[in-house]
Amino acid sequence: MSLLSRLFGGGSSNGGDSGSAAGPTETYEGYRIFAQPGKASGGYRVGARIEKEVGEETLVHQLIRADTLPSYDEACSVSVAKAKQMIDEQGERLFS
């Protein structure tokens, strides 16, 4: 897979060999959370994309944590939980 494909979202959307696999999507308090654990040595790094529609604009925050977990499913679950925690703590300040 080319570097550009990896940068712009090409590749696997499951727990495969992709650098940043797309996981489950959830809506929470008006925000959309996309679990995006990244492949790391020994497992998967916690990560998610948080979006919110404001008017006709989509605000986006990319959450990347240093935490790694051995399984893809566990990393997805923790990624969503961390995103919810950030939403609760920061709300729309996430996008500042």
Buried (B, 14 or more C-beta within 10 A) or exposed (E): EEEEEEEEEEBBEEBEEBEBBBBEEBEEEEBBBBBBBBBBEEBBBBBBBBBBEEEEEEBEBEBBBEBBBEEBBBBBBBBBBBBBEBBEEEEEEBBE
